[in-house]
Amino acid sequence: MSKIRSSSSSQYEYISKFIQNVSEDHFEEIRNSAPTELQHMQITAVEGSILRWLIATQQPTFALEIGTFVGYSTAWLAAGMQHGSTLISVEKSHERLAIAKNNLEKYNFKCEVKLYLNDGKSKEERDINLQKLLAEFGVNFGFVFCDGAKSEYMHCFQTTSKYLKKGGLFVADNVTSFHSNTSNVGNAIDAFNSHVCTNDAFDTTIIPTCDGLMIARKK
């Protein structure tokens, strides 16, 4: 079972007693469809249950995910959405998107799930493609989940926040997993965290899950 890491092992075990039911991995088959060496890149079942709860409380008509991977987080998001709603998920890898499509077709979600490819060769090109894609949709999203390339989180926030409704949530995974890393990715995440947390247009918090989950509500 996936669990939230804590500074205290006793807290860890205590919390796990209560979250066991809600963190049951309903989509383990999807998770295991990823290459073994890449499975750690996915959210945990606990984080999945948090996403499902968050999106269920928001009940957005339109939700957006950046970083489909093989569809694991997509499934958790879709599980919390209502009839008549639409979840749009964007992935940069042809191969992973094909796996995700095959995985998600096995489930009868209430919402419509639409998968899109954004295979630009540079982050600038992918950002331009994303801007065009969002403009074509012509809708405002009530929920955005960012779990794509970590070096592109800033671009993702700046682009998608324009299409986020007032009161909508911008959620990002892996915001603490590079806190002691001085690499380009670590610096990019640090700059992203600082930018969002000091943005007056958003009310932001960070939940200390395995890799850190940022939740920012647009005022």
C-alpha positions in Angstrom: 0.0 0.0 0.0 1.2 3.5 -0.8 1.6 5.7 2.2 2.4 9.3 3.0 6.0 9.8 4.3 6.3 11.4 7.6 9.1 12.7 9.8 8.0 10.1 12.4 7.6 6.4 11.7 5.0 6.1 14.4 2.9 8.9 12.7 3.5 7.1 9.4 2.0 3.9 10.8 -0.8 5.6 12.7 -2.0 7.6 9.7 -1.8 4.5 7.5 -4.4 2.7 9.7 -6.9 5.3 8.7 -6.1 6.0 5.1 -5.9 2.3 4.2 -9.4 2.2 2.7 -9.3 5.5 0.8 -5.8 4.7 -0.6 -6.7 1.3 -2.0 -5.2 1.2 -5.4 -8.2 0.8 -7.8 -6.0 1.3 -10.8 -3.0 -0.9 -10.0 -3.2 -2.5 -13.4 -2.6 0.8 -15.1 0.3 1.6 -12.8 1.9 -1.7 -13.5 1.6 -1.1 -17.3 4.5 1.4 -17.1 8.0 0.1 -17.5 9.3 -1.2 -14.2 12.1 1.3 -14.1 9.7 4.2 -14.6 6.9 3.2 -12.3 8.3 5.4 -9.5 7.6 8.5 -11.8 3.8 8.0 -11.2 1.8 9.4 -8.3 1.1 7.1 -5.3 -2.3 5.6 -4.6 -2.6 8.0 -1.6 -1.9 11.0 -3.9 -4.4 9.5 -6.4 -7.1 9.4 -3.7 -6.3 13.0 -2.8 -6.7 14.0 -6.4 -10.0 12.1 -6.7 -11.3 13.9 -3.5 -10.1 17.3 -4.7 -11.7 17.1 -8.1 -14.9 15.6 -6.7 -15.3 18.6 -4.4 -14.7 21.0 -7.3 -17.0 19.2 -9.7 -15.5 21.0 -12.8 -17.2 20.8 -16.1 -13.8 20.8 -17.7 -10.5 19.5 -16.2 -7.0 19.5 -17.7 -4.0 17.2 -17.0 -0.5 17.9 -18.3 1.5 14.7 -18.3 -0.7 11.6 -19.0 2.1 9.1 -18.9 0.3 5.7 -19.0 -3.0 7.0 -17.6 -2.7 6.2 -13.9 -3.2 9.7 -12.6 -5.7 10.3 -15.4 -7.8 7.4 -14.0 -7.8 8.8 -10.5 -8.9 12.2 -11.8 -11.7 10.7 -14.0 -12.9 8.7 -11.0 -13.8 11.9 -9.2 -15.6 13.6 -12.1 -19.3 13.8 -12.8 -21.6 12.9 -15.7 -21.4 15.4 -18.6 -17.9 16.6 -17.6 -14.7 16.3 -19.7 -11.2 15.5 -18.7 -8.5 16.6 -21.2 -5.1 15.0 -20.8 -2.0 16.0 -22.7 1.1 13.8 -23.2 4.3 14.4 -25.2 5.2 10.7 -25.9 3.4 8.8 -28.7 4.2 5.5 -27.0 3.0 6.4 -23.6 -0.2 8.0 -25.0 -1.0 4.8 -26.8 -0.6 2.8 -23.6 -2.7 5.3 -21.7 -5.5 5.1 -24.4 -5.5 1.3 -24.1 -5.6 1.4 -20.3 -8.3 3.9 -20.0 -10.7 2.3 -22.5 -11.1 -0.5 -20.0 -12.9 1.7 -17.5 -16.4 3.1 -17.7 -15.9 6.6 -16.2 -18.8 9.0 -15.8 -16.9 11.8 -17.5 -15.5 11.9 -21.1 -11.7 11.5 -21.3 -9.9 13.0 -24.2 -6.2 12.4 -24.8 -4.0 14.7 -26.8 -0.4 14.5 -28.1 2.0 17.4 -27.7 5.3 16.2 -29.1 7.1 19.5 -29.7 10.8 18.9 -29.8 11.6 21.8 -27.3 9.8 23.1 -24.2 9.2 26.4 -26.1 7.6 24.5 -29.0 5.5 22.4 -26.6 4.4 25.6 -24.8 3.3 27.1 -28.0 1.4 23.9 -29.0 -0.3 23.9 -25.6 -1.3 27.5 -25.9 -2.9 26.7 -29.4 -4.6 23.7 -28.0 -6.1 25.5 -25.1 -7.2 28.4 -27.4 -8.9 25.8 -29.6 -10.8 24.3 -26.7 -12.2 27.7 -25.9 -13.2 26.8 -22.4 -12.2 27.7 -18.8 -11.1 24.8 -16.6 -12.1 24.3 -13.1 -9.2 22.0 -12.3 -5.7 21.7 -13.7 -3.2 18.9 -12.7 0.4 19.4 -13.7 2.7 16.3 -13.7 4.7 16.6 -16.9 8.4 17.6 -17.3 9.5 19.3 -14.1 11.6 21.8 -16.0 8.4 23.0 -17.7 6.3 23.6 -14.7 6.6 27.3 -14.9 5.5 27.4 -18.5 2.7 25.1 -17.6 1.4 27.3 -14.8 1.8 30.5 -16.8 -0.1 29.1 -19.7 -2.8 27.1 -18.0 -3.6 29.6 -15.3 -5.0 32.0 -18.0 -7.7 29.4 -18.7 -8.4 28.5 -15.0 -11.7 29.7 -13.6 -12.0 31.8 -10.5 -12.1 29.4 -7.6 -10.5 26.7 -9.8 -7.6 24.6 -8.6 -4.1 24.3 -10.0 -2.4 21.2 -8.6 1.2 20.1 -9.2 3.0 16.9 -8.1 6.8 16.5 -7.3 7.2 20.0 -5.8 9.4 18.9 -2.9 11.2 16.0 -4.4 14.0 18.2 -5.7 14.3 20.5 -2.7 18.0 19.5 -2.0 18.9 19.2 -5.7 20.9 22.0 -7.3 20.5 20.7 -10.8 18.7 22.6 -13.5 15.5 20.7 -12.7 15.9 21.4 -9.0 16.4 25.1 -9.6 13.4 25.1 -12.0 11.1 23.6 -9.4 12.4 26.0 -6.7 11.7 28.9 -9.0 8.2 27.5 -9.8 7.4 27.0 -6.1 8.5 30.5 -5.3 6.5 32.0 -8.2 3.2 30.3 -7.4 3.4 30.7 -3.6 4.0 34.4 -3.8 1.4 35.0 -6.6 -1.3 37.2 -5.2 -3.8 35.8 -7.6 -3.6 32.4 -5.9 -4.1 31.0 -2.4 -1.5 28.2 -2.3 -0.5 25.4 0.0 1.8 22.4 -0.3 0.9 19.0 1.2 3.9 16.9 2.2 3.0 13.7 0.4 5.8 11.5 -1.0 7.0 14.1 -3.5 5.0 17.1 -2.4 1.6 18.1 -3.8 1.0 21.8 -4.5 -2.6 23.1 -4.4 -3.3 26.6 -5.6 -6.8 28.1 -5.7 -7.4 31.0 -8.1 -8.9 33.9 -6.2 
